[in-house]
Amino acid sequence: MAPKNLLGAGVNYTPNQWKRLLVYLDLPEMTPDNNAAENAIRSFVIGRKNWLFAGTQGGAKASAALDSLVETAKRQFGTV
């Protein structure tokens, strides 16, 4: 039995997930990181403080909708 700390919890968790791990290892298109997701949201993270000054809730919603539209178009047309 592993110790009752975070490392021990990880050691106990691993055998229960072994089949999923093997499937993951058999799929070369899967990567062990989330860099693509991190890069996709970077502009939002950088602009996060600016959103505090949207003025109104409606302005914030409009800004979010516009940003979503722009990011979707960038992704759709391959400019990311």
OpenMM code with the backbone's topology and positions (N, CA, C; nanometers):
from openmm import Vec3, app, unit

residues = "MET ALA PRO LYS ASN LEU LEU GLY ALA GLY VAL ASN TYR THR PRO ASN GLN TRP LYS ARG LEU LEU VAL TYR LEU ASP LEU PRO GLU MET THR PRO ASP ASN ASN ALA ALA GLU ASN ALA ILE ARG SER PHE VAL ILE GLY ARG LYS ASN TRP LEU PHE ALA GLY THR GLN GLY GLY ALA LYS ALA SER ALA ALA LEU ASP SER LEU VAL GLU THR ALA LYS ARG GLN PHE GLY THR VAL".split()
positions = [
    Vec3(0.0844, -0.1183, 0.0000),
    Vec3(0.0000, 0.0000, 0.0000),
    Vec3(0.0886, 0.1242, 0.0000),
    Vec3(0.0581, 0.2153, -0.0886),
    Vec3(0.1362, 0.3387, -0.1003),
    Vec3(0.0996, 0.4342, 0.0139),
    Vec3(0.1897, 0.5266, 0.0470),
    Vec3(0.1600, 0.6227, 0.1528),
    Vec3(0.0394, 0.7091, 0.1185),
    Vec3(-0.0226, 0.7669, 0.2214),
    Vec3(-0.1433, 0.8476, 0.2012),
    Vec3(-0.1057, 0.9943, 0.1794),
    Vec3(-0.0335, 1.0205, 0.0725),
    Vec3(-0.0041, 1.1568, 0.0313),
    Vec3(-0.0289, 1.1639, -0.1195),
    Vec3(0.0032, 1.2751, -0.1837),
    Vec3(-0.0249, 1.2896, -0.3264),
    Vec3(0.0498, 1.1870, -0.4105),
    Vec3(0.1729, 1.1577, -0.3761),
    Vec3(0.2482, 1.0580, -0.4504),
    Vec3(0.1830, 0.9208, -0.4344),
    Vec3(0.1438, 0.8874, -0.3141),
    Vec3(0.0769, 0.7605, -0.2894),
    Vec3(-0.0544, 0.7501, -0.3644),
    Vec3(-0.1284, 0.8601, -0.3705),
    Vec3(-0.2543, 0.8611, -0.4457),
    Vec3(-0.2270, 0.8348, -0.5935),
    Vec3(-0.1211, 0.8932, -0.6467),
    Vec3(-0.0849, 0.8704, -0.7868),
    Vec3(-0.0441, 0.7263, -0.8118),
    Vec3(0.0302, 0.6700, -0.7191),
    Vec3(0.0727, 0.5304, -0.7325),
    Vec3(-0.0482, 0.4382, -0.7274),
    Vec3(-0.1428, 0.4656, -0.6409),
    Vec3(-0.2641, 0.3834, -0.6322),
    Vec3(-0.3549, 0.4027, -0.7532),
    Vec3(-0.3552, 0.5199, -0.8119),
    Vec3(-0.4419, 0.5521, -0.9258),
    Vec3(-0.3968, 0.4816, -1.0534),
    Vec3(-0.2662, 0.4720, -1.0716),
    Vec3(-0.2099, 0.4217, -1.1971),
    Vec3(-0.2585, 0.2816, -1.2358),
    Vec3(-0.2547, 0.1818, -1.1492),
    Vec3(-0.2993, 0.0478, -1.1928),
    Vec3(-0.4455, 0.0453, -1.2379),
    Vec3(-0.5281, 0.1310, -1.1812),
    Vec3(-0.6692, 0.1352, -1.2199),
    Vec3(-0.6890, 0.1937, -1.3593),
    Vec3(-0.5912, 0.2660, -1.4101),
    Vec3(-0.6021, 0.3321, -1.5399),
    Vec3(-0.5126, 0.2675, -1.6452),
    Vec3(-0.4581, 0.1507, -1.6168),
    Vec3(-0.3584, 0.0892, -1.7034),
    Vec3(-0.4100, 0.0653, -1.8450),
    Vec3(-0.5330, 0.0158, -1.8609),
    Vec3(-0.5874, -0.0093, -1.9942),
    Vec3(-0.5978, 0.1201, -2.0740),
    Vec3(-0.6404, 0.2270, -2.0111),
    Vec3(-0.6489, 0.3565, -2.0796),
    Vec3(-0.5109, 0.4065, -2.1195),
    Vec3(-0.4140, 0.3855, -2.0343),
    Vec3(-0.2772, 0.4272, -2.0663),
    Vec3(-0.2253, 0.3528, -2.1891),
    Vec3(-0.2522, 0.2241, -2.1973),
    Vec3(-0.2060, 0.1466, -2.3119),
    Vec3(-0.2716, 0.1935, -2.4413),
    Vec3(-0.3999, 0.2271, -2.4373),
    Vec3(-0.4682, 0.2804, -2.5559),
    Vec3(-0.4027, 0.4123, -2.5967),
    Vec3(-0.3767, 0.4970, -2.5010),
    Vec3(-0.3119, 0.6258, -2.5263),
    Vec3(-0.1755, 0.6058, -2.5934),
    Vec3(-0.0985, 0.5108, -2.5449),
    Vec3(0.0351, 0.4873, -2.5998),
    Vec3(0.0297, 0.4304, -2.7407),
    Vec3(-0.0793, 0.3640, -2.7761),
    Vec3(-0.0931, 0.3061, -2.9098),
    Vec3(-0.1380, 0.4078, -3.0145),
    Vec3(-0.1736, 0.5281, -2.9744),
    Vec3(-0.2213, 0.6299, -3.0677),
    Vec3(-0.1151, 0.7382, -3.0847),
    Vec3(-0.0354, 0.7309, -3.1907),
    Vec3(0.0758, 0.8260, -3.2066),
    Vec3(0.0294, 0.9702, -3.2272),
    Vec3(-0.0959, 0.9914, -3.2716),
    Vec3(-0.1417, 1.1293, -3.2929),
    Vec3(-0.1735, 1.2013, -3.1613),
    Vec3(-0.1789, 1.1281, -3.0527),
    Vec3(-0.2038, 1.1914, -2.9231),
    Vec3(-0.0717, 1.2381, -2.8642),
    Vec3(-0.0741, 1.3537, -2.8027),
    Vec3(0.0477, 1.4068, -2.7426),
    Vec3(0.0274, 1.4215, -2.5924),
    Vec3(0.1335, 1.4108, -2.5149),
    Vec3(0.1217, 1.4198, -2.3695),
    Vec3(0.1204, 1.5636, -2.3183),
    Vec3(0.0855, 1.6572, -2.4018),
    Vec3(0.0812, 1.7964, -2.3573),
    Vec3(-0.0417, 1.8656, -2.4143),
    Vec3(-0.0637, 1.9854, -2.3685),
    Vec3(-0.1775, 2.0629, -2.4170),
    Vec3(-0.1310, 2.1954, -2.4765),
    Vec3(-0.0134, 2.1952, -2.5399),
    Vec3(0.0417, 2.3185, -2.5962),
    Vec3(-0.0514, 2.3822, -2.6988),
    Vec3(-0.1173, 2.3011, -2.7801),
    Vec3(-0.2076, 2.3577, -2.8811),
    Vec3(-0.3205, 2.4356, -2.8139),
    Vec3(-0.3771, 2.3786, -2.7097),
    Vec3(-0.4848, 2.4475, -2.6375),
    Vec3(-0.4320, 2.5733, -2.5686),
    Vec3(-0.3156, 2.5614, -2.5068),
    Vec3(-0.2560, 2.6775, -2.4394),
    Vec3(-0.2297, 2.7906, -2.5386),
    Vec3(-0.1762, 2.7576, -2.6544),
    Vec3(-0.1483, 2.8597, -2.7552),
    Vec3(-0.2762, 2.9213, -2.8093),
    Vec3(-0.3817, 2.8418, -2.8199),
    Vec3(-0.5077, 2.8923, -2.8731),
    Vec3(-0.5710, 2.9955, -2.7803),
    Vec3(-0.5516, 2.9821, -2.6504),
    Vec3(-0.6157, 3.0754, -2.5569),
    Vec3(-0.5214, 3.1851, -2.5076),
    Vec3(-0.3988, 3.1861, -2.5567),
    Vec3(-0.3010, 3.2829, -2.5073),
    Vec3(-0.3500, 3.4270, -2.5198),
    Vec3(-0.4101, 3.4631, -2.6342),
    Vec3(-0.4551, 3.6020, -2.6514),
    Vec3(-0.5628, 3.6383, -2.5494),
    Vec3(-0.6457, 3.5409, -2.5146),
    Vec3(-0.7481, 3.5683, -2.4137),
    Vec3(-0.6863, 3.5885, -2.2763),
    Vec3(-0.5872, 3.5078, -2.2452),
    Vec3(-0.5227, 3.5187, -2.1146),
    Vec3(-0.4508, 3.6529, -2.1023),
    Vec3(-0.3842, 3.6936, -2.2083),
    Vec3(-0.3126, 3.8213, -2.2053),
    Vec3(-0.4111, 3.9372, -2.1922),
    Vec3(-0.5258, 3.9266, -2.2594),
    Vec3(-0.6242, 4.0344, -2.2550),
    Vec3(-0.7182, 4.0305, -2.1366),
    Vec3(-0.7006, 3.9340, -2.0492),
    Vec3(-0.7926, 3.9140, -1.9375),
    Vec3(-0.8136, 4.0401, -1.8541),
    Vec3(-0.7085, 4.1128, -1.8231),
    Vec3(-0.7230, 4.2330, -1.7408),
    Vec3(-0.8016, 4.3418, -1.8135),
    Vec3(-0.7903, 4.3460, -1.9453),
    Vec3(-0.8651, 4.4454, -2.0202),
    Vec3(-1.0155, 4.4237, -2.0093),
    Vec3(-1.0564, 4.2993, -1.9932),
    Vec3(-1.1990, 4.2692, -1.9849),
    Vec3(-1.2620, 4.3249, -1.8588),
    Vec3(-1.1805, 4.3537, -1.7597),
    Vec3(-1.2339, 4.4129, -1.6364),
    Vec3(-1.2921, 4.5509, -1.6636),
    Vec3(-1.2530, 4.6100, -1.7744),
    Vec3(-1.2953, 4.7457, -1.8065),
    Vec3(-1.3907, 4.7482, -1.9252),
    Vec3(-1.4692, 4.6431, -1.9422),
    Vec3(-1.5639, 4.6359, -2.0537),
    Vec3(-1.6754, 4.7389, -2.0382),
    Vec3(-1.6937, 4.7903, -1.9198),
    Vec3(-1.7942, 4.8941, -1.8968),
    Vec3(-1.9256, 4.8385, -1.8453),
    Vec3(-1.9833, 4.7462, -1.9171),
    Vec3(-2.1106, 4.6875, -1.8761),
    Vec3(-2.1074, 4.5375, -1.9033),
    Vec3(-2.2049, 4.4687, -1.8479),
    Vec3(-2.2159, 4.3261, -1.8736),
    Vec3(-2.2462, 4.3022, -2.0220),
    Vec3(-2.3266, 4.3870, -2.0802),
    Vec3(-2.3571, 4.3757, -2.2227),
    Vec3(-2.2333, 4.3947, -2.3083),
    Vec3(-2.1487, 4.4899, -2.2701),
    Vec3(-2.0242, 4.5129, -2.3424),
    Vec3(-1.9309, 4.3930, -2.3328),
    Vec3(-1.9265, 4.3314, -2.2158),
    Vec3(-1.8427, 4.2136, -2.1974),
    Vec3(-1.8945, 4.0975, -2.2817),
    Vec3(-2.0267, 4.0808, -2.2867),
    Vec3(-2.0843, 3.9733, -2.3678),
    Vec3(-2.0580, 3.9967, -2.5163),
    Vec3(-2.0701, 4.1214, -2.5604),
    Vec3(-2.0438, 4.1537, -2.7004),
    Vec3(-1.8973, 4.1275, -2.7344),
    Vec3(-1.8080, 4.1644, -2.6445),
    Vec3(-1.6658, 4.1420, -2.6657),
    Vec3(-1.6359, 3.9917, -2.6728),
    Vec3(-1.6966, 3.9141, -2.5833),
    Vec3(-1.6753, 3.7694, -2.5835),
    Vec3(-1.7276, 3.7074, -2.7128),
    Vec3(-1.8430, 3.7532, -2.7593),
    Vec3(-1.8998, 3.6993, -2.8833),
    Vec3(-1.8100, 3.7321, -3.0022),
    Vec3(-1.7604, 3.8548, -3.0077),
    Vec3(-1.6723, 3.8944, -3.1169),
    Vec3(-1.5413, 3.8163, -3.1136),
    Vec3(-1.4835, 3.8027, -2.9942),
    Vec3(-1.3592, 3.7256, -2.9818),
    Vec3(-1.3809, 3.5807, -3.0236),
    Vec3(-1.4938, 3.5235, -2.9840),
    Vec3(-1.5245, 3.3854, -3.0214),
    Vec3(-1.5369, 3.3723, -3.1729),
    Vec3(-1.6036, 3.4670, -3.2350),
    Vec3(-1.6199, 3.4657, -3.3803),
    Vec3(-1.4847, 3.4745, -3.4504),
    Vec3(-1.4008, 3.5645, -3.4053),
    Vec3(-1.2688, 3.5826, -3.4665),
    Vec3(-1.1838, 3.4576, -3.4507),
    Vec3(-1.1799, 3.4011, -3.3307),
    Vec3(-1.0983, 3.2818, -3.3072),
    Vec3(-1.1512, 3.1622, -3.3859),
    Vec3(-1.2837, 3.1498, -3.3977),
    Vec3(-1.3414, 3.0414, -3.4767),
    Vec3(-1.3042, 3.0567, -3.6236),
    Vec3(-1.3114, 3.1789, -3.6756),
    Vec3(-1.2735, 3.2030, -3.8150),
    Vec3(-1.1251, 3.1730, -3.8373),
    Vec3(-1.0412, 3.2122, -3.7438),
    Vec3(-0.8988, 3.1839, -3.7568),
    Vec3(-0.8753, 3.0347, -3.7624),
    Vec3(-0.9443, 2.9614, -3.6787),
    Vec3(-0.9283, 2.8160, -3.6743),
    Vec3(-0.9846, 2.7511, -3.8018),
    Vec3(-1.0990, 2.7998, -3.8457),
    Vec3(-1.1661, 2.7435, -3.9630),
    Vec3(-1.0844, 2.7628, -4.0900),
    Vec3(-1.0244, 2.8799, -4.1032),
    Vec3(-0.9530, 2.9115, -4.2261),
    Vec3(-0.8027, 2.8910, -4.2152),
    Vec3(-0.7599, 2.8295, -4.1056),
    Vec3(-0.6213, 2.7874, -4.0927),
    Vec3(-0.5199, 2.8971, -4.0711),
    Vec3(-0.5575, 3.0047, -4.0067),
    Vec3(-0.4613, 3.1120, -3.9822),
    Vec3(-0.4033, 3.1043, -3.8424),
    Vec3(-0.4275, 2.9937, -3.7739),
    Vec3(-0.3738, 2.9783, -3.6377),
    Vec3(-0.2425, 2.9065, -3.6455),
] * unit.nanometer
topology = app.Topology()
chain = topology.addChain("A")
for resn in residues:
    res = topology.addResidue(resn, chain)
    for name in ("N", "CA", "C"):
        topology.addAtom(name, app.Element.getBySymbol(name[0]), res)
